[in-house]
Amino acid sequence: MPPPADAIIPAPDGDGEARPHALAAFARLARSPKPLFVFATHARGGGVARHVRELAAQLAPHADVLVLRPHRRSFVALEGTGEHREARLWFHRDEDWAALTEILRALGVARLHFHHVQGLPPQVLDLGRTVGCPWDVTVHDYYPICPQYQLTDATGRYCGEPDAAGCARCLAASPAQWSMDIAQWRAAFGRLLGEAARVITPSRDAATRIARHFPHVSPVTWPHAEPRALPAAARKVLVLGGLSPAKGMETLVACARDARERGLALRFRVVGHLAWPVDGEDLPVSFTGEYPEGALATLVEQERADAVFFPAQWPETWSYTLSAAIDAGLPILATDLGAFPERLAGVAGARIVAWDAPAASINDALLAMAGDTPPASGRAPGDDGAIYGDRLLEGVKPVPGDAAACLAFTGGRALAPDETLPRATLVELFDDGVRSGNGRSAAELRERLPAADREIEAARAARERAAHAEAALAQARAREESLAAELAALRDEALRAARHAADLEASTSWRLTAPLRALARLFGR
């Protein structure tokens, strides 16, 4: 007879009370009348994490969602969302993969949804077939095409999508996360996309690029669902979001240098963090540092800029920060890669510039926009994705789960496994967190500083003890040398006395008085 629905199953050593709570939560998921989605994604935050989080919340009234993501270097986490947050287990990516598929089959997965694969093992591409459920794929960047994900070269600029030989040269310098060449990589993803129920792109540009590399795939274009932000006017050139080479860091620096050299009245304000410090060049660039999710609209309003610049050097698939700029009603200058021309078509005050345009040309365009009257907010009608969730639910039916099998499940780990990872130095954290504005690095630096202070204090105390010991040793050595000198003097004195005695015994007076000394010894007895 199977155990009762919420029976407490004895936990393996090390899991404590976490396992029964987790298994009970998975059992409730298996009994849920809603269809169950599993979102496979990476663990790097950003727009992908935001989309996954917002989509799970949007689906919550009609579906349950589990998130499969990497954990540390060797594990994956399977985590519930919303009311099922206690449904959490961790699996070794190689040793426990069969157990992961076992629990997914027991749960009754209605739809697997690939959002990203970075940090996941290659067997994730077969997960839908193994579990026996259909799957969707959303293209947030170009991971099906490019193992570097963003169609960029080693400098962080758009690679131009070269032939296989060009991709092979790129992979030789920066290998893919899995041991595959470019042909094997695209063949694996060609199968994943070709057998997917839906391949979803947030922009037509992304759909066009996917279809060019995978002609057998017909992507659908669904703009991301996102809440609208209030428009705001401002008075300087903003660059929104964390900057990396692919996001246009080098282009921004080039524009700042040109503005400085030509004495232009341009000041660049990055609402986010930089890829590297620029404070050594006295450039007209400042930054806010990393900001919390949901704060961008307020920050844009507070900055009061007169234009927003998007210097991206890769073909963005969507860009949430672009949405914030459009909602703010600001004039926008963006490069002609990816979704920017598509999303800015018909938006008042928006202009497009070549992605590889000289810095002087970009600055001239920004100066021309500086006098423009900020237009009203102009995001295209319907691009808030209000029906996104309904589209995603089309054709998805609940699959009965096996609550008893969930309760009896013995695989995985109910406590998050720890694993030592390489750590940045304090200098690296300072450069990235303080000088470049990366919030995670700044937080890690702040967290590690007390321990570093204790280590420094301990090292200082150890040095003081060593100095005292060295001083004591020096004193002991000096005393030793003094005693050795005294001993040498005594030895010299003893030697002189012995010689004096020998001389005395050999003298005539000593021989004449010998009988007297003998009598003295005799009578002295």
C-alpha positions in Angstrom: 0.0 0.0 0.0 1.4 3.4 -0.9 2.2 5.8 1.9 -0.3 8.6 2.7 -0.1 11.7 0.7 2.0 13.7 3.1 3.8 10.9 5.0 7.1 11.7 6.4 9.7 9.5 4.7 12.9 8.8 6.7 15.7 11.1 5.4 19.1 9.9 4.4 22.0 11.0 6.6 22.9 14.6 6.0 19.5 15.8 4.7 17.8 16.1 8.1 14.3 17.4 8.0 14.8 19.1 4.6 14.1 16.0 2.6 10.7 15.2 3.9 9.6 18.8 3.5 10.9 18.9 0.0 9.3 15.5 -1.0 6.0 16.6 0.5 6.2 19.8 -1.6 6.9 17.7 -4.8 4.1 15.4 -3.9 1.7 18.4 -3.8 3.0 19.5 -7.2 2.3 16.0 -8.6 -1.3 16.2 -7.3 -1.9 19.7 -8.6 -4.6 20.0 -11.3 -2.6 22.6 -13.1 -0.2 21.8 -16.0 3.5 21.7 -14.8 6.2 23.7 -16.7 9.9 23.2 -16.2 12.0 26.2 -17.2 15.7 25.3 -18.0 17.9 28.4 -17.6 21.3 29.6 -16.6 22.3 31.1 -13.2 23.7 34.5 -14.3 20.8 36.8 -13.7 20.1 39.6 -16.2 17.3 39.7 -18.7 16.9 35.9 -18.9 16.4 35.6 -15.1 13.9 38.5 -15.2 11.9 36.9 -18.0 11.8 33.5 -16.2 10.7 35.2 -13.0 8.0 37.3 -14.6 6.8 34.5 -16.8 6.4 32.2 -13.8 4.4 34.8 -12.0 2.2 35.4 -15.0 1.5 31.7 -15.4 0.9 31.1 -11.6 -2.9 31.3 -11.7 -3.1 28.7 -14.5 0.1 26.6 -14.3 2.9 25.5 -11.9 6.5 26.2 -12.7 9.8 24.5 -11.7 13.1 26.0 -12.6 16.1 23.9 -13.5 19.4 25.9 -13.3 23.1 25.2 -12.6 24.4 25.3 -9.1 28.1 25.8 -8.4 30.3 23.9 -10.8 29.0 20.3 -10.7 25.3 20.4 -9.7 21.9 21.5 -10.9 19.0 22.7 -8.8 15.4 21.9 -9.4 13.3 24.6 -7.6 9.6 25.3 -7.3 8.2 28.8 -7.6 5.3 30.6 -5.9 3.4 28.4 -3.5 5.7 25.5 -4.3 9.0 27.1 -3.2 9.7 24.2 -0.7 10.0 21.8 -3.7 13.8 22.0 -4.0 16.4 19.3 -4.7 19.9 19.4 -6.0 21.5 16.9 -8.4 25.0 16.1 -9.4 25.0 16.9 -13.1 26.6 13.5 -14.0 26.0 11.1 -11.2 22.4 12.1 -10.4 21.1 12.9 -13.8 19.0 9.7 -14.0 17.5 10.6 -10.6 16.5 14.0 -12.0 14.7 12.5 -14.9 13.0 10.0 -12.5 11.5 12.8 -10.3 10.4 14.8 -13.4 8.6 11.7 -14.8 6.9 11.2 -11.4 5.8 14.9 -11.3 4.0 14.7 -14.7 5.7 17.5 -16.6 3.4 19.0 -19.2 6.0 21.2 -21.0 9.7 21.7 -20.8 10.8 25.2 -21.7 14.4 26.0 -22.6 15.5 29.6 -21.8 19.2 28.9 -21.7 21.8 26.1 -21.3 24.8 27.9 -20.0 26.2 25.9 -17.1 24.0 22.9 -17.7 25.4 19.5 -19.0 24.9 18.5 -22.6 22.4 15.8 -21.7 19.9 18.6 -21.0 19.2 18.8 -24.7 17.7 15.2 -24.5 15.7 15.9 -21.3 12.4 16.3 -23.1 12.8 13.0 -24.9 14.0 11.3 -21.7 11.1 12.6 -19.7 8.6 12.1 -22.5 7.2 15.6 -22.8 7.1 18.3 -25.5 9.3 21.4 -25.2 9.5 25.0 -26.2 12.7 27.1 -26.8 13.0 30.8 -26.2 15.9 32.6 -27.8 17.2 35.2 -25.4 20.6 35.4 -27.2 22.1 33.2 -29.9 23.1 30.1 -27.8 21.7 27.7 -30.5 24.0 29.3 -33.1 27.0 30.4 -31.2 28.8 28.8 -28.2 29.9 32.3 -27.2 26.1 33.1 -27.1 26.2 36.7 -28.4 27.8 36.4 -31.9 30.8 38.3 -30.7 34.5 37.8 -31.3 37.4 37.9 -28.8 37.2 41.7 -28.5 33.5 41.6 -27.6 32.3 43.0 -31.0 29.9 41.6 -33.5 31.6 38.8 -35.3 29.7 39.2 -38.6 28.5 35.6 -38.4 31.4 34.1 -40.4 31.6 30.7 -42.0 32.4 27.5 -40.2 36.2 28.1 -40.5 35.8 31.5 -38.8 33.8 30.0 -36.0 36.4 27.2 -35.6 39.1 29.8 -35.1 37.0 31.6 -32.5 36.4 28.3 -30.7 40.0 27.4 -30.8 40.7 30.6 -28.8 37.6 30.3 -26.5 36.3 26.7 -26.5 32.6 25.9 -26.1 31.3 24.8 -22.7 30.8 21.3 -24.1 33.4 19.4 -26.1 31.9 20.1 -29.5 33.1 21.8 -32.7 30.8 24.3 -34.4 29.2 21.7 -36.6 28.4 19.4 -33.7 27.1 22.3 -31.7 24.7 23.4 -34.4 23.6 19.9 -35.2 22.7 19.3 -31.6 20.7 22.5 -31.4 19.3 22.0 -34.8 17.7 18.8 -33.5 16.5 20.6 -30.3 14.9 23.4 -32.3 13.6 21.2 -35.1 11.7 19.0 -32.7 10.5 21.8 -30.4 6.8 22.5 -30.2 7.6 26.2 -30.5 10.7 28.3 -31.0 10.0 31.7 -29.6 12.0 34.9 -30.3 11.2 38.3 -28.8 12.1 40.2 -32.0 11.9 39.6 -35.8 15.6 40.2 -36.1 16.3 37.3 -33.8 13.9 35.1 -35.7 15.6 35.9 -39.0 19.0 35.0 -37.6 17.8 31.7 -36.2 16.0 30.8 -39.4 19.1 31.7 -41.4 21.2 29.1 -39.5 18.4 26.6 -39.1 16.2 26.8 -42.2 14.0 23.9 -41.0 12.9 26.0 -38.0 10.0 28.5 -38.2 10.3 30.7 -35.1 7.4 32.7 -33.7 8.0 36.3 -32.6 6.4 37.2 -29.2 7.7 40.4 -27.6 8.5 39.8 -24.0 5.8 40.5 -21.5 6.8 43.3 -19.2 5.1 46.0 -17.1 5.1 49.6 -18.4 7.2 52.2 -16.7 6.2 55.8 -16.4 7.8 58.2 -18.9 10.2 60.8 -17.6 12.3 63.6 -19.0 16.0 64.1 -18.3 19.0 66.1 -19.4 22.2 64.2 -20.2 23.3 61.1 -22.2 22.4 57.9 -20.4 23.7 54.4 -21.2 21.5 51.9 -19.5 22.5 48.6 -17.9 25.7 46.9 -17.1 28.3 47.5 -19.8 30.5 44.7 -21.2 32.4 44.7 -24.5 29.4 43.1 -26.2 27.2 45.8 -24.8 29.4 48.6 -26.2 31.9 49.4 -23.4 34.8 50.1 -25.9 32.4 52.2 -28.1 31.4 54.3 -25.0 35.0 54.9 -24.1 35.8 55.9 -27.6 32.9 58.4 -27.6 34.1 59.8 -24.2 37.6 60.2 -25.5 36.4 62.0 -28.6 34.2 64.3 -26.5 37.2 65.1 -24.3 39.5 65.7 -27.2 37.1 67.9 -29.1 35.8 69.7 -26.0 32.2 68.6 -26.7 29.5 69.4 -24.2 28.6 65.7 -23.7 28.6 63.8 -20.4 27.9 60.1 -20.4 26.2 58.6 -17.4 26.0 54.8 -17.1 23.1 53.6 -15.1 24.7 50.4 -14.2 28.3 49.2 -13.9 31.3 49.3 -16.2 33.3 46.4 -17.6 36.6 48.0 -16.3 37.6 51.2 -14.5 38.0 54.4 -16.6 38.9 56.8 -13.7 42.5 56.9 -14.8 41.8 58.8 -18.0 39.7 61.7 -16.8 36.9 60.9 -19.2 33.4 62.4 -19.1 32.0 59.1 -17.9 30.3 58.4 -14.6 28.2 55.5 -13.3 25.6 54.7 -10.7 26.8 51.1 -10.1 24.5 48.1 -10.3 20.9 48.8 -9.4 18.2 46.5 -7.9 15.6 45.0 -10.2 12.7 47.3 -10.8 14.6 50.5 -9.9 15.6 51.5 -13.5 12.6 53.7 -14.2 13.1 55.7 -11.0 16.8 56.0 -11.7 16.2 57.3 -15.2 13.8 59.9 -13.9 16.3 61.0 -11.3 19.1 61.3 -13.8 17.3 63.9 -16.0 19.1 63.2 -19.2 18.3 64.5 -22.7 19.1 61.3 -24.6 19.8 57.6 -24.2 22.5 55.8 -26.1 22.6 52.1 -26.8 26.1 51.3 -28.1 25.6 47.5 -28.4 28.1 45.5 -30.4 26.0 42.4 -30.7 22.6 41.8 -32.2 20.4 42.1 -29.1 17.3 39.9 -29.2 15.1 42.3 -27.1 16.7 44.6 -24.4 14.6 45.5 -21.3 16.6 48.6 -20.9 15.4 49.8 -24.3 11.9 49.4 -23.0 12.7 51.7 -20.1 14.1 54.3 -22.4 11.0 54.2 -24.7 8.7 54.4 -21.7 10.6 57.4 -20.4 9.9 59.3 -23.6 13.6 60.1 -24.2 15.3 60.6 -27.5 17.2 57.4 -28.3 20.3 56.7 -30.4 21.0 53.0 -30.9 23.3 50.8 -33.1 21.7 49.1 -36.1 22.2 45.5 -34.8 19.6 43.1 -33.6 16.2 44.2 -32.4 16.9 47.9 -32.0 15.9 49.0 -35.5 12.8 46.8 -35.3 11.7 48.0 -31.9 12.4 51.7 -32.6 10.6 51.8 -35.9 8.0 54.6 -35.6 9.2 55.6 -32.1 9.4 59.4 -32.0 12.8 60.8 -31.3 14.6 57.6 -32.0 17.6 57.4 -34.4 19.8 54.5 -35.6 23.6 54.6 -36.2 25.9 52.0 -37.7 27.2 49.6 -35.1 30.8 50.3 -36.2 30.4 54.1 -36.8 33.3 56.3 -35.7 33.0 57.8 -32.3 32.9 61.3 -33.8 29.9 60.5 -35.9 28.1 59.0 -32.9 28.8 62.1 -30.8 27.7 64.4 -33.6 24.4 62.5 -33.7 24.0 62.8 -29.9 24.7 66.6 -30.0 22.1 67.0 -32.7 19.6 65.2 -30.5 20.4 67.2 -27.4 18.1 70.0 -28.4 15.2 67.8 -29.3 12.1 68.1 -27.2 11.6 64.9 -25.3 8.7 63.1 -27.0 5.9 61.3 -25.3 6.3 57.7 -24.4 5.9 55.7 -27.5 6.2 51.9 -27.1 4.3 50.2 -29.9 0.8 49.1 -29.1 0.5 45.6 -27.8 4.2 45.1 -27.1 3.7 44.7 -23.4 3.0 41.1 -24.1 -0.4 41.0 -22.2 -1.4 37.8 -24.0 2.0 36.1 -23.7 0.9 33.7 -20.9 -2.2 32.7 -22.9 -0.1 31.9 -25.9 2.3 29.8 -23.9 -0.6 27.8 -22.4 -2.1 27.0 -25.8 -2.2 23.3 -26.3 -0.7 22.5 -22.9 -2.7 20.0 -20.9 -2.1 18.8 -17.3 -0.2 15.4 -17.0 -1.1 13.3 -14.0 1.7 12.9 -11.5 2.6 10.2 -9.1 2.6 11.7 -5.6 3.5 8.4 -3.9 6.6 8.1 -6.2 7.6 11.6 -5.2 7.3 10.8 -1.5 9.4 7.6 -1.9 12.0 9.3 -4.0 15.5 8.8 -2.7 17.7 10.6 -5.2 19.2 14.1 -5.2 20.1 16.1 -2.2 17.7 18.1 -0.1 20.4 20.5 1.1 22.3 22.8 -1.2 25.7 21.2 -1.8 28.7 23.4 -1.2 31.6 23.3 -3.6 34.7 25.4 -3.6 35.0 27.7 -6.6 37.9 29.9 -7.6 37.7 33.3 -5.9 38.7 36.7 -7.2 41.4 38.6 -5.4 40.5 41.6 -3.2 42.1 43.8 -5.8 40.0 42.3 -8.6 36.9 42.7 -6.5 37.8 46.3 -5.8 38.3 47.1 -9.5 35.1 45.4 -10.5 32.9 46.4 -7.6 34.1 49.8 -6.5 35.8 51.3 -9.6 33.5 49.6 -12.2 30.2 49.5 -10.2 29.4 45.8 -10.3 27.1 45.2 -7.3 27.8 41.5 -6.9 31.6 42.1 -6.7 31.1 45.1 -4.3 28.9 42.9 -2.1 31.5 40.0 -2.1 34.2 42.5 -1.3 32.3 43.9 1.7 31.6 40.4 2.8 35.2 39.3 2.7 36.8 42.5 4.1 36.2 41.6 7.8 37.9 38.2 7.4 40.7 40.0 5.5 41.0 42.5 8.3 41.3 39.6 10.8 43.9 37.9 8.7 45.9 41.2 8.4 45.6 41.7 12.1 46.7 38.1 12.8 49.6 38.6 10.4 50.6 41.9 12.1 50.5 40.2 15.5 52.5 37.3 14.1 55.1 39.7 12.7 55.3 41.5 16.1 55.8 38.1 17.9 58.4 37.2 15.3 60.2 40.6 15.9 60.1 40.0 19.7 61.5 36.5 19.2 64.2 37.8 16.9 65.1 40.4 19.5 65.2 37.8 22.3 67.3 35.5 20.0 69.7 38.4 19.3 70.0 39.0 23.1 70.6 35.3 23.7 73.2 35.2 21.0 74.9 38.3 22.5 74.9 36.7 26.0 76.3 33.5 24.4 79.1 35.5 22.8 79.8 37.2 26.1 79.9 33.9 28.0 82.1 32.4 25.3 84.5 35.4 25.7 84.5 34.9 29.5 85.2 31.2 29.1 88.0 31.9 26.7 89.5 34.4 29.2 89.3 31.8 32.0 90.9 29.2 29.8 93.8 31.6 29.1 94.1 32.3 32.8 94.2 28.6 33.6 96.8 28.0 30.9 99.0 30.7 32.3 98.6 29.3 35.8 99.6 25.8 34.6 102.6 27.2 32.8 103.6 29.2 36.0 103.3 25.9 38.0 105.4 24.0 35.6 108.1 26.7 35.6 108.0 26.7 39.4 108.4 22.9 39.7 111.4 23.1 37.4 113.1 25.8 39.4 116.2 25.2 41.9 114.2 26.5 44.8 111.5 24.1 44.2 113.9 21.1 44.2 115.7 22.3 47.4 112.4 22.6 49.3 111.1 19.2 48.2 112.2 17.5 51.5 110.4 20.1 53.6 107.2 19.6 51.6 107.5 15.8 52.1 107.9 16.3 55.9 104.9 18.6 55.9 102.8 16.0 54.2 104.1 13.3 56.6 103.3 15.3 59.8 100.1 16.5 58.4 98.6 13.1 58.3 
